[in-house]
Structure formats: structure tokens, C-alpha cells
Amino acid sequence: AVSIIGSTVTSCSTADGSYDDRNYGGVVYAISSGGVSIIGSTVAGCSAGNAGGVVATRLAGERGGGAVSIIGSNVSGCSAVIGGATFLRDTNLDVTDSTISGCNATRGGAVYVHSGSASLARSTISSCIATEYGGGLYSAGGSTSLSDGALIRGCSAPKGQGSSIFLLAGEVSYTLPAPAGRWLPNARCEVYREACSYPLSEAASRAKQAACLEHRSDCALTESDAIEPSSGKKEAACSRHTDNDKQAACHETVEDPWYCQAPTFVQPCNWNNETGGDPSGLGESLYQLPLLPVNEDFPFACAAGLLGSAIPEYQSSSSCAGRCPERSQCPIEATDEALPCDAGHYCPKGTSVPLPCPAGTYSNATDLAAAGECTDASPGHFATTGSTEQTPCSPGTFTALAGQSICERCPRGTSSGAGSSSCDECAADTY
């Protein structure tokens, strides 16, 4: 096992132009069962001639590669042909509370998953580049899960080739919450089961039907395809209920028959560990990515004019938490805290760009919702579009009425001082 703790590692390289084992892992290459831990460290400017600019793990014959953990660390400016920062094959990768930025590769600017299992939690991949596919992540197989605010942003790849993620094969999923101000289409991960269909002609069958219907929501959280799951799996299912009353009621019935029905062919998530799935996601709001490239920041940013949130309830659609509240503005994507409206402007609901007070009106307030809340310029004053204050008419000009955008010149033989609402005749012997 290799542990790098509280250290700075820079400019390591295995790039000698060949594609053998010497060119895997710019910092560490784990080809046997030993694990690699990078904790509280900084790794910068490292490279590999083949795979994994920082770390590579892979299968060699019957030997499995070692698991990799990158925790509380910063990785930047690393490169390889595949997997600018990490390359994973037939083992596990755990990236937690870390950042990977400015890395590059032909495929998988930051992470390349050939097979095995990768997890990114509370971590950010940013400004990474792939010259072919997958600016942030390239999935050629295995399973990759992102969760707890993980974010891929500002990465790039050729047009349509997955600036954030390229999925050739394997599974990639995201479990909410996403970062504040972002959203994903998602569904609750649960076990879809066949309908309860016991005949109602006999009392015993009616009892089974009643029990089946009563425990329908419990069976949906049970990682088993058995009609009667074990007590341990029932206990685990009960613990997945988020409602405390449901959870307590469920625990009281683990010794009773539930009559769970067989899982349907189509499932919303891969919960079955016998087929490479992960039952820990049951009960969670989860998005299973289709085998299509993701060509924008991931998770997706709430549009300007919408208010985002860190609460999963408001991260399940592009509507986010709804339109920006009136009297406020949400000027950029992924806004999760509305800003005050601009002075001289008003902000109706859903504002991304404040609207100016009309000509002839003004306001220095930052909480207006409609044009009618702007203040008319007083007689003797004027206001141009978007004014924060009224301006006095200059000498020789006037406004007789409120709400004017320009001042009029005094007629011949009359004059006025600054801020006048009328003009006076010139005195005798003057003109």
C-alpha cells in the first residue's frame, strides 16, 4: 500500500514514449492488491505516457489493482493519453472532498473508468480537457457514482463528444443533493415489483392480498427478488424510509409475511448487487445517465431568472425552486440566492435583467416590482430612462407637469431659474 498524506508532489513523469507498464501512473501505479491513499495533499504537473497522470490501477493476469482514495486533496495540471488524473481498471476509486482541475488527456481529461467502481462525492472536476472524448469523465465500463454536491464544470472536448462526460459503456449515476443552484431529472431509486394479484375468492388469499398491498412501499425498498425477504433485508428496507412513523411501523412487522412480488423487467436504478448494482441507493433521488455524451456542466445549472436551491426537493427539474421572486434578480445561471433589484429599475417575478424605470420616472430603491412603483419627476425636474434621481431643469428651461423626460425652453421674452416649473416675463428694460 502507498499513502501520501499532507504532502506536495509536483512534476512527476513516466512519459518516455512507450506504452508498457512504465507509462502507467505519473505518481503511483498500483497493479497488485495494494491500495493507494492521497490524503490532504497537493499534486500538480504530473504526467504519464499512457494512463493515469497521477494514479493508475489495473488488472494484471489474475491480480486485481489496488483501490485508490483521494481525500481532501487538490490535483491540478496533470496529463496522460487516457485519464489525465486517474485511470481505473477492475478496482475501486474514491474521490471525496477534493478538486481535480486543469488536467488533460486524449480521453478522460480528469478520470478514465475502464472497469471497476468509481465514486466522486463533494468533489469538483473543473477546466479539464479531452482532445477526443470526455473532458471531465470517460466511462468505458464499470460503474461511476457522483453524489453529495459533486460537480463537473468548465471542461471541454470536441463538439458533441462530452465536454463533461462521455459514456461509451458502463453505468454513471448521480444521487442528490446536487450543488446549490443546479438540477437533474431524477427518480426515486426503488424496486419496481409486479402487481399484487392474489385471488379474492378465499379468505387466505384475501389476507395475502391485504398484506401485499400493506407492504408495497416496504418491498419497494427491499434489495431482494424473493417473495419473502430475510429479516435482515427487511430491517434494512425499513431503515430506508425517510418518514419516522413509516420507519417505526415497518420495523414492527419484519417477522410478518410481506408477500413481496417479483421485480419487473424494467427498473429505475441498478439496485441488485448480484448484477453489479448498488443497493445503498434505494430510497434516494437518483439520476441514471443514458449512454449519451453530456456536453454542459453537470449537474445542470438553473437558468438565469430562476432561483436554485440546495434542497433536493427543488433540484428535480429545470424549474428549480421557481422563478426569481419579484423585487429581486437572479442574473446568472445557478443563482441560489436572489440579489436586490438595481436602483433605477424594477424587477417583476422571474427577472434575470432588471427593467429600467420609464422615462419621466426615477427611483433609488432596490425593491421595486413594477414600473408603476417608480416615482414621477416633479414639476421643474426631469428624469431619463433608468434614473435613480430626478434632475432639476437648467436655467432658461422648465417643466410644468410631473413625469417629464425633458425640459422645455422658455418662450421668447421669458426666463427661469434652475428647477423652474414656469417661466417669468423679462423685467422692464431687459430681454
One Martini backbone bead per residue (centre of mass of N, CA, C, O) as a GRO file, in nm:
protein
  431
    1ALA     BB    1   0.100   0.034   0.016
    2VAL     BB    2   0.008   0.383  -0.047
    3SER     BB    3   0.092   0.697   0.126
    4ILE     BB    4  -0.027   1.041   0.089
    5ILE     BB    5   0.037   1.286   0.346
    6GLY     BB    6   0.060   1.613   0.359
    7SER     BB    7   0.156   1.671   0.054
    8THR     BB    8   0.390   1.762  -0.217
    9VAL     BB    9   0.344   1.694  -0.572
   10THR     BB   10   0.577   1.741  -0.850
   11SER     BB   11   0.667   1.666  -1.176
   12CYS     BB   12   0.585   1.388  -1.248
   13SER     BB   13   0.718   1.114  -1.471
   14THR     BB   14   0.654   0.853  -1.753
   15ALA     BB   15   0.725   0.999  -2.030
   16ASP     BB   16   0.885   0.787  -2.291
   17GLY     BB   17   0.675   0.675  -2.537
   18SER     BB   18   0.558   0.429  -2.415
   19TYR     BB   19   0.304   0.139  -2.347
   20ASP     BB   20   0.389   0.033  -2.087
   21ASP     BB   21   0.414   0.006  -1.744
   22ARG     BB   22   0.597   0.271  -1.727
   23ASN     BB   23   0.317   0.450  -1.830
   24TYR     BB   24   0.182   0.422  -1.543
   25GLY     BB   25   0.153   0.653  -1.338
   26GLY     BB   26   0.302   0.941  -1.242
   27VAL     BB   27   0.305   0.849  -0.927
   28VAL     BB   28   0.106   0.583  -0.931
   29TYR     BB   29   0.122   0.215  -0.964
   30ALA     BB   30  -0.147  -0.022  -0.932
   31ILE     BB   31  -0.123  -0.391  -0.980
   32SER     BB   32  -0.202  -0.486  -0.713
   33SER     BB   33  -0.353  -0.505  -0.388
   34GLY     BB   34  -0.257  -0.238  -0.333
   35GLY     BB   35  -0.313   0.068  -0.201
   36VAL     BB   36  -0.420   0.421  -0.250
   37SER     BB   37  -0.336   0.727  -0.064
   38ILE     BB   38  -0.467   1.067  -0.088
   39ILE     BB   39  -0.409   1.304   0.179
   40GLY     BB   40  -0.395   1.630   0.211
   41SER     BB   41  -0.296   1.702  -0.090
   42THR     BB   42  -0.060   1.803  -0.354
   43VAL     BB   43  -0.100   1.773  -0.715
   44ALA     BB   44   0.138   1.871  -0.980
   45GLY     BB   45   0.245   1.828  -1.307
   46CYS     BB   46   0.172   1.538  -1.391
   47SER     BB   47   0.274   1.234  -1.586
   48ALA     BB   48   0.172   1.004  -1.856
   49GLY     BB   49   0.225   0.809  -2.143
   50ASN     BB   50  -0.067   0.672  -2.090
   51ALA     BB   51  -0.193   0.624  -1.775
   52GLY     BB   52  -0.240   0.825  -1.531
   53GLY     BB   53  -0.105   1.111  -1.416
   54VAL     BB   54  -0.122   0.994  -1.111
   55VAL     BB   55  -0.323   0.731  -1.122
   56ALA     BB   56  -0.295   0.368  -1.166
   57THR     BB   57  -0.524   0.091  -1.222
   58ARG     BB   58  -0.484  -0.273  -1.276
   59LEU     BB   59  -0.501  -0.566  -1.440
   60ALA     BB   60  -0.287  -0.868  -1.378
   61GLY     BB   61  -0.421  -1.117  -1.467
   62GLU     BB   62  -0.520  -1.228  -1.144
   63ARG     BB   63  -0.465  -0.938  -1.061
   64GLY     BB   64  -0.563  -0.677  -0.866
   65GLY     BB   65  -0.606  -0.367  -0.822
   66GLY     BB   66  -0.577  -0.101  -0.630
   67ALA     BB   67  -0.721   0.105  -0.428
   68VAL     BB   68  -0.845   0.450  -0.450
   69SER     BB   69  -0.774   0.748  -0.246
   70ILE     BB   70  -0.913   1.088  -0.262
   71ILE     BB   71  -0.859   1.315   0.014
   72GLY     BB   72  -0.847   1.640   0.058
   73SER     BB   73  -0.748   1.719  -0.244
   74ASN     BB   74  -0.517   1.859  -0.500
   75VAL     BB   75  -0.550   1.847  -0.857
   76SER     BB   76  -0.311   1.963  -1.115
   77GLY     BB   77  -0.187   1.968  -1.437
   78CYS     BB   78  -0.245   1.684  -1.557
   79SER     BB   79  -0.129   1.394  -1.767
   80ALA     BB   80  -0.250   1.185  -2.049
   81VAL     BB   81  -0.385   0.985  -2.271
   82ILE     BB   82  -0.548   0.840  -2.030
   83GLY     BB   83  -0.629   0.994  -1.772
   84GLY     BB   84  -0.511   1.273  -1.642
   85ALA     BB   85  -0.536   1.154  -1.334
   86THR     BB   86  -0.716   0.879  -1.374
   87PHE     BB   87  -0.696   0.512  -1.378
   88LEU     BB   88  -0.949   0.247  -1.414
   89ARG     BB   89  -0.914  -0.119  -1.333
   90ASP     BB   90  -1.065  -0.347  -1.146
   91THR     BB   91  -1.151  -0.123  -0.926
   92ASN     BB   92  -1.128   0.142  -0.683
   93LEU     BB   93  -1.269   0.482  -0.657
   94ASP     BB   94  -1.213   0.763  -0.420
   95VAL     BB   95  -1.361   1.091  -0.427
   96THR     BB   96  -1.311   1.331  -0.156
   97ASP     BB   97  -1.295   1.652  -0.097
   98SER     BB   98  -1.204   1.738  -0.401
   99THR     BB   99  -0.976   1.848  -0.668
  100ILE     BB  100  -0.988   1.865  -1.037
  101SER     BB  101  -0.757   2.055  -1.244
  102GLY     BB  102  -0.623   2.114  -1.558
  103CYS     BB  103  -0.653   1.854  -1.710
  104ASN     BB  104  -0.525   1.606  -1.962
  105ALA     BB  105  -0.651   1.422  -2.258
  106THR     BB  106  -0.780   1.230  -2.493
  107ARG     BB  107  -0.928   1.054  -2.260
  108GLY     BB  108  -1.017   1.177  -1.990
  109GLY     BB  109  -0.913   1.451  -1.846
  110ALA     BB  110  -0.945   1.315  -1.547
  111VAL     BB  111  -1.134   1.043  -1.591
  112TYR     BB  112  -1.084   0.680  -1.629
  113VAL     BB  113  -1.327   0.414  -1.685
  114HIS     BB  114  -1.303   0.082  -1.757
  115SER     BB  115  -1.339  -0.052  -1.466
  116GLY     BB  116  -1.535  -0.084  -1.197
  117SER     BB  117  -1.536   0.162  -0.916
  118ALA     BB  118  -1.668   0.496  -0.890
  119SER     BB  119  -1.633   0.785  -0.658
  120LEU     BB  120  -1.799   1.113  -0.622
  121ALA     BB  121  -1.766   1.340  -0.339
  122ARG     BB  122  -1.753   1.659  -0.279
  123SER     BB  123  -1.651   1.723  -0.582
  124THR     BB  124  -1.426   1.878  -0.836
  125ILE     BB  125  -1.435   1.918  -1.190
  126SER     BB  126  -1.206   2.140  -1.372
  127SER     BB  127  -1.073   2.250  -1.665
  128CYS     BB  128  -1.079   2.004  -1.852
  129ILE     BB  129  -0.920   1.803  -2.122
  130ALA     BB  130  -1.029   1.663  -2.439
  131THR     BB  131  -0.936   1.570  -2.768
  132GLU     BB  132  -1.192   1.363  -2.788
  133TYR     BB  133  -1.312   1.239  -2.495
  134GLY     BB  134  -1.406   1.352  -2.205
  135GLY     BB  135  -1.322   1.612  -2.018
  136GLY     BB  136  -1.385   1.472  -1.732
  137LEU     BB  137  -1.536   1.188  -1.822
  138TYR     BB  138  -1.464   0.835  -1.889
  139SER     BB  139  -1.683   0.561  -1.993
  140ALA     BB  140  -1.609   0.201  -2.057
  141GLY     BB  141  -1.715   0.103  -1.767
  142GLY     BB  142  -1.870   0.011  -1.513
  143SER     BB  143  -1.905   0.227  -1.218
  144THR     BB  144  -2.046   0.561  -1.158
  145SER     BB  145  -2.059   0.786  -0.875
  146LEU     BB  146  -2.244   1.075  -0.786
  147SER     BB  147  -2.234   1.306  -0.496
  148ASP     BB  148  -2.280   1.553  -0.274
  149GLY     BB  149  -2.203   1.796  -0.492
  150ALA     BB  150  -2.092   1.707  -0.736
  151LEU     BB  151  -1.870   1.855  -1.001
  152ILE     BB  152  -1.881   1.944  -1.356
  153ARG     BB  153  -1.671   2.212  -1.492
  154GLY     BB  154  -1.528   2.371  -1.765
  155CYS     BB  155  -1.508   2.157  -1.974
  156SER     BB  156  -1.350   1.985  -2.268
  157ALA     BB  157  -1.451   1.899  -2.609
  158PRO     BB  158  -1.541   1.807  -2.879
  159LYS     BB  159  -1.810   1.842  -3.044
  160GLY     BB  160  -2.028   1.609  -2.889
  161GLN     BB  161  -1.790   1.456  -2.681
  162GLY     BB  162  -1.807   1.540  -2.384
  163SER     BB  163  -1.719   1.785  -2.186
  164SER     BB  164  -1.790   1.612  -1.925
  165ILE     BB  165  -1.928   1.335  -2.054
  166PHE     BB  166  -1.840   0.995  -2.162
  167LEU     BB  167  -2.049   0.717  -2.279
  168LEU     BB  168  -1.979   0.400  -2.384
  169ALA     BB  169  -2.002   0.250  -2.100
  170GLY     BB  170  -2.179   0.165  -1.844
  171GLU     BB  171  -2.232   0.340  -1.527
  172VAL     BB  172  -2.401   0.656  -1.452
  173SER     BB  173  -2.458   0.835  -1.144
  174TYR     BB  174  -2.685   1.052  -0.943
  175THR     BB  175  -2.698   1.173  -0.605
  176LEU     BB  176  -2.871   1.349  -0.413
  177PRO     BB  177  -2.732   1.634  -0.377
  178ALA     BB  178  -2.672   1.909  -0.540
  179PRO     BB  179  -2.564   2.184  -0.611
  180ALA     BB  180  -2.636   2.487  -0.573
  181GLY     BB  181  -2.830   2.571  -0.860
  182ARG     BB  182  -2.902   2.270  -0.939
  183TRP     BB  183  -2.997   1.998  -1.175
  184LEU     BB  184  -3.201   1.687  -1.215
  185PRO     BB  185  -3.321   1.428  -1.348
  186ASN     BB  186  -3.531   1.218  -1.136
  187ALA     BB  187  -3.552   0.921  -0.928
  188ARG     BB  188  -3.658   0.690  -0.727
  189CYS     BB  189  -3.491   0.442  -0.576
  190GLU     BB  190  -3.638   0.126  -0.662
  191VAL     BB  191  -3.853  -0.157  -0.653
  192TYR     BB  192  -4.000  -0.290  -0.910
  193ARG     BB  193  -4.322  -0.451  -0.898
  194GLU     BB  194  -4.550  -0.657  -0.915
  195ALA     BB  195  -4.863  -0.711  -0.880
  196CYS     BB  196  -5.117  -0.762  -0.669
  197SER     BB  197  -5.284  -1.104  -0.737
  198TYR     BB  198  -5.477  -1.222  -0.538
  199PRO     BB  199  -5.735  -1.398  -0.479
  200LEU     BB  200  -6.080  -1.323  -0.343
  201SER     BB  201  -6.231  -1.607  -0.280
  202GLU     BB  202  -6.036  -1.636  -0.033
  203ALA     BB  203  -5.925  -1.567   0.277
  204ALA     BB  204  -5.620  -1.625   0.241
  205SER     BB  205  -5.586  -1.450  -0.016
  206ARG     BB  206  -5.686  -1.187   0.105
  207ALA     BB  207  -5.458  -1.164   0.314
  208LYS     BB  208  -5.227  -1.149   0.110
  209GLN     BB  209  -5.325  -0.898  -0.038
  210ALA     BB  210  -5.319  -0.709   0.204
  211ALA     BB  211  -5.015  -0.745   0.271
  212CYS     BB  212  -4.903  -0.660  -0.001
  213LEU     BB  213  -5.020  -0.370   0.004
  214GLU     BB  214  -4.903  -0.278   0.282
  215HIS     BB  215  -4.585  -0.358   0.169
  216ARG     BB  216  -4.513  -0.206  -0.091
  217SER     BB  217  -4.310   0.015   0.018
  218ASP     BB  218  -4.115  -0.190   0.149
  219CYS     BB  219  -4.045  -0.361  -0.106
  220ALA     BB  220  -3.923  -0.112  -0.265
  221LEU     BB  221  -3.665  -0.126  -0.034
  222THR     BB  222  -3.588  -0.427  -0.119
  223GLU     BB  223  -3.292  -0.629  -0.175
  224SER     BB  224  -3.507  -0.839  -0.334
  225ASP     BB  225  -3.657  -1.127  -0.523
  226ALA     BB  226  -3.815  -1.228  -0.294
  227ILE     BB  227  -4.112  -1.286  -0.148
  228GLU     BB  228  -3.937  -1.352   0.132
  229PRO     BB  229  -3.746  -1.182   0.298
  230SER     BB  230  -3.524  -1.126   0.511
  231SER     BB  231  -3.493  -0.974   0.810
  232GLY     BB  232  -3.245  -0.803   0.733
  233LYS     BB  233  -3.370  -0.678   0.472
  234LYS     BB  234  -3.609  -0.554   0.614
  235GLU     BB  235  -3.457  -0.368   0.804
  236ALA     BB  236  -3.316  -0.208   0.581
  237ALA     BB  237  -3.576  -0.105   0.449
  238CYS     BB  238  -3.689   0.051   0.693
  239SER     BB  239  -3.438   0.252   0.710
  240ARG     BB  240  -3.522   0.400   0.426
  241HIS     BB  241  -3.722   0.553   0.555
  242THR     BB  242  -3.801   0.899   0.608
  243ASP     BB  243  -4.039   0.829   0.776
  244ASN     BB  244  -4.073   0.765   1.105
  245ASP     BB  245  -4.345   0.615   1.114
  246LYS     BB  246  -4.286   0.411   0.889
  247GLN     BB  247  -4.035   0.293   1.015
  248ALA     BB  248  -4.163   0.186   1.275
  249ALA     BB  249  -4.387   0.010   1.144
  250CYS     BB  250  -4.194  -0.172   0.986
  251HIS     BB  251  -4.025  -0.295   1.224
  252GLU     BB  252  -4.287  -0.446   1.347
  253THR     BB  253  -4.301  -0.652   1.060
  254VAL     BB  254  -4.047  -0.845   1.000
  255GLU     BB  255  -4.200  -1.123   1.094
  256ASP     BB  256  -4.387  -1.079   0.875
  257PRO     BB  257  -4.558  -1.119   0.598
  258TRP     BB  258  -4.525  -0.945   0.269
  259TYR     BB  259  -4.551  -1.036  -0.027
  260CYS     BB  260  -4.344  -0.996  -0.240
  261GLN     BB  261  -4.286  -0.921  -0.558
  262ALA     BB  262  -4.161  -0.944  -0.849
  263PRO     BB  263  -3.952  -0.802  -1.038
  264THR     BB  264  -3.928  -0.612  -1.291
  265PHE     BB  265  -3.761  -0.560  -1.578
  266VAL     BB  266  -3.793  -0.262  -1.519
  267GLN     BB  267  -3.562  -0.024  -1.375
  268PRO     BB  268  -3.454   0.282  -1.223
  269CYS     BB  269  -3.221   0.099  -1.095
  270ASN     BB  270  -2.915  -0.056  -0.979
  271TRP     BB  271  -2.967  -0.262  -0.686
  272ASN     BB  272  -2.826  -0.530  -0.776
  273ASN     BB  273  -2.541  -0.696  -0.662
  274GLU     BB  274  -2.558  -0.949  -0.865
  275THR     BB  275  -2.535  -0.713  -1.119
  276GLY     BB  276  -2.351  -0.461  -1.005
  277GLY     BB  277  -2.502  -0.317  -0.797
  278ASP     BB  278  -2.652  -0.062  -0.557
  279PRO     BB  279  -2.843  -0.063  -0.263
  280SER     BB  280  -2.775   0.225  -0.129
  281GLY     BB  281  -2.987   0.389  -0.327
  282LEU     BB  282  -3.226   0.321  -0.184
  283GLY     BB  283  -3.449   0.602  -0.156
  284GLU     BB  284  -3.310   0.776  -0.359
  285SER     BB  285  -3.229   1.046  -0.554
  286LEU     BB  286  -3.186   0.949  -0.901
  287TYR     BB  287  -2.952   0.958  -1.184
  288GLN     BB  288  -2.954   0.787  -1.490
  289LEU     BB  289  -2.747   0.776  -1.738
  290PRO     BB  290  -2.726   0.783  -2.053
  291LEU     BB  291  -2.569   0.681  -2.361
  292LEU     BB  292  -2.458   0.996  -2.346
  293PRO     BB  293  -2.338   1.288  -2.390
  294VAL     BB  294  -2.207   1.558  -2.185
  295ASN     BB  295  -2.216   1.920  -2.290
  296GLU     BB  296  -2.238   2.016  -1.987
  297ASP     BB  297  -2.267   2.100  -1.700
  298PHE     BB  298  -2.236   1.877  -1.401
  299PRO     BB  299  -2.484   1.964  -1.311
  300PHE     BB  300  -2.735   2.157  -1.400
  301ALA     BB  301  -2.812   2.481  -1.455
  302CYS     BB  302  -2.989   2.722  -1.357
  303ALA     BB  303  -3.148   2.960  -1.495
  304ALA     BB  304  -3.182   3.259  -1.560
  305GLY     BB  305  -3.452   3.368  -1.341
  306LEU     BB  306  -3.386   3.143  -1.147
  307LEU     BB  307  -3.415   2.958  -0.845
  308GLY     BB  308  -3.208   2.799  -0.650
  309SER     BB  309  -3.102   2.495  -0.462
  310ALA     BB  310  -3.004   2.261  -0.191
  311ILE     BB  311  -3.274   2.118  -0.222
  312PRO     BB  312  -3.384   1.831  -0.363
  313GLU     BB  313  -3.681   1.916  -0.424
  314TYR     BB  314  -3.542   2.164  -0.620
  315GLN     BB  315  -3.362   1.939  -0.827
  316SER     BB  316  -3.579   1.778  -1.044
  317SER     BB  317  -3.586   2.041  -1.232
  318SER     BB  318  -3.572   2.321  -1.446
  319SER     BB  319  -3.742   2.498  -1.232
  320CYS     BB  320  -3.658   2.449  -0.963
  321ALA     BB  321  -3.766   2.703  -0.730
  322GLY     BB  322  -3.834   2.901  -0.944
  323ARG     BB  323  -3.898   3.206  -0.984
  324CYS     BB  324  -3.785   3.487  -0.927
  325PRO     BB  325  -3.847   3.706  -0.709
  326GLU     BB  326  -3.991   3.974  -0.658
  327ARG     BB  327  -3.758   4.243  -0.624
  328SER     BB  328  -3.558   4.054  -0.780
  329GLN     BB  329  -3.246   3.890  -0.890
  330CYS     BB  330  -3.126   3.637  -1.146
  331PRO     BB  331  -2.848   3.687  -1.350
  332ILE     BB  332  -2.745   3.386  -1.329
  333GLU     BB  333  -2.642   3.094  -1.330
  334ALA     BB  334  -2.693   2.925  -1.036
  335THR     BB  335  -2.884   3.079  -0.858
  336ASP     BB  336  -2.930   3.072  -0.481
  337GLU     BB  337  -2.936   3.401  -0.442
  338ALA     BB  338  -3.108   3.665  -0.438
  339LEU     BB  339  -3.100   3.986  -0.565
  340PRO     BB  340  -3.125   4.297  -0.570
  341CYS     BB  341  -3.243   4.536  -0.721
  342ASP     BB  342  -3.190   4.799  -0.917
  343ALA     BB  343  -3.143   5.106  -0.931
  344GLY     BB  344  -3.379   5.238  -1.158
  345HIS     BB  345  -3.546   4.970  -1.119
  346TYR     BB  346  -3.736   4.668  -1.200
  347CYS     BB  347  -3.872   4.339  -1.056
  348PRO     BB  348  -4.016   4.094  -1.167
  349LYS     BB  349  -4.095   3.793  -1.197
  350GLY     BB  350  -3.811   3.639  -1.334
  351THR     BB  351  -3.549   3.808  -1.313
  352SER     BB  352  -3.236   3.880  -1.492
  353VAL     BB  353  -3.310   4.176  -1.608
  354PRO     BB  354  -3.354   4.472  -1.523
  355LEU     BB  355  -3.594   4.723  -1.544
  356PRO     BB  356  -3.642   5.033  -1.640
  357CYS     BB  357  -3.736   5.321  -1.566
  358PRO     BB  358  -3.920   5.530  -1.707
  359ALA     BB  359  -3.952   5.799  -1.858
  360GLY     BB  360  -4.012   6.037  -1.591
  361THR     BB  361  -3.870   5.840  -1.389
  362TYR     BB  362  -3.773   5.723  -1.051
  363SER     BB  363  -3.518   5.541  -0.839
  364ASN     BB  364  -3.338   5.425  -0.527
  365ALA     BB  365  -3.459   5.161  -0.513
  366THR     BB  366  -3.435   4.777  -0.457
  367ASP     BB  367  -3.785   4.692  -0.448
  368LEU     BB  368  -3.911   4.673  -0.731
  369ALA     BB  369  -4.194   4.533  -0.945
  370ALA     BB  370  -4.290   4.805  -1.099
  371ALA     BB  371  -4.330   5.084  -1.287
  372GLY     BB  372  -4.547   5.220  -1.088
  373GLU     BB  373  -4.314   5.250  -0.851
  374CYS     BB  374  -4.214   5.476  -0.979
  375THR     BB  375  -4.116   5.814  -0.976
  376ASP     BB  376  -4.221   6.111  -1.050
  377ALA     BB  377  -4.127   6.386  -1.178
  378SER     BB  378  -4.113   6.696  -1.092
  379PRO     BB  379  -4.176   6.998  -1.128
  380GLY     BB  380  -3.872   7.118  -1.268
  381HIS     BB  381  -3.817   6.820  -1.370
  382PHE     BB  382  -3.622   6.526  -1.473
  383ALA     BB  383  -3.620   6.186  -1.638
  384THR     BB  384  -3.454   5.927  -1.738
  385THR     BB  385  -3.390   5.628  -1.820
  386GLY     BB  386  -3.298   5.476  -1.520
  387SER     BB  387  -3.330   5.663  -1.285
  388THR     BB  388  -3.231   5.760  -0.941
  389GLU     BB  389  -3.292   6.069  -1.015
  390GLN     BB  390  -3.376   6.386  -1.030
  391THR     BB  391  -3.354   6.672  -1.256
  392PRO     BB  392  -3.297   6.986  -1.287
  393CYS     BB  393  -3.371   7.243  -1.452
  394SER     BB  394  -3.230   7.461  -1.641
  395PRO     BB  395  -3.174   7.757  -1.716
  396GLY     BB  396  -3.440   7.838  -1.946
  397THR     BB  397  -3.612   7.603  -1.823
  398PHE     BB  398  -3.906   7.369  -1.813
  399THR     BB  399  -4.170   7.206  -1.603
  400ALA     BB  400  -4.517   7.180  -1.544
  401LEU     BB  401  -4.504   6.872  -1.521
  402ALA     BB  402  -4.514   6.565  -1.432
  403GLY     BB  403  -4.324   6.317  -1.584
  404GLN     BB  404  -4.059   6.422  -1.727
  405SER     BB  405  -3.780   6.386  -1.972
  406ILE     BB  406  -3.794   6.698  -2.047
  407CYS     BB  407  -3.709   7.028  -2.107
  408GLU     BB  408  -3.828   7.340  -2.174
  409ARG     BB  409  -3.816   7.622  -2.341
  410CYS     BB  410  -3.841   7.935  -2.308
  411PRO     BB  411  -3.993   8.185  -2.415
  412ARG     BB  412  -3.988   8.468  -2.548
  413GLY     BB  413  -3.940   8.699  -2.286
  414THR     BB  414  -3.831   8.471  -2.096
  415SER     BB  415  -3.754   8.319  -1.769
  416SER     BB  416  -3.534   8.094  -1.563
  417GLY     BB  417  -3.455   7.894  -1.319
  418ALA     BB  418  -3.360   7.645  -1.147
  419GLY     BB  419  -3.626   7.430  -1.120
  420SER     BB  420  -3.862   7.515  -1.309
  421SER     BB  421  -4.231   7.538  -1.382
  422SER     BB  422  -4.173   7.831  -1.500
  423CYS     BB  423  -4.201   8.146  -1.672
  424ASP     BB  424  -4.076   8.474  -1.675
  425GLU     BB  425  -4.098   8.785  -1.741
  426CYS     BB  426  -3.926   9.029  -1.845
  427ALA     BB  427  -3.803   9.295  -1.742
  428ALA     BB  428  -3.766   9.602  -1.763
  429ASP     BB  429  -3.504   9.661  -1.981
  430THR     BB  430  -3.528   9.356  -2.081
  431TYR     BB  431  -3.438   9.024  -2.279
   0.00000   0.00000   0.00000
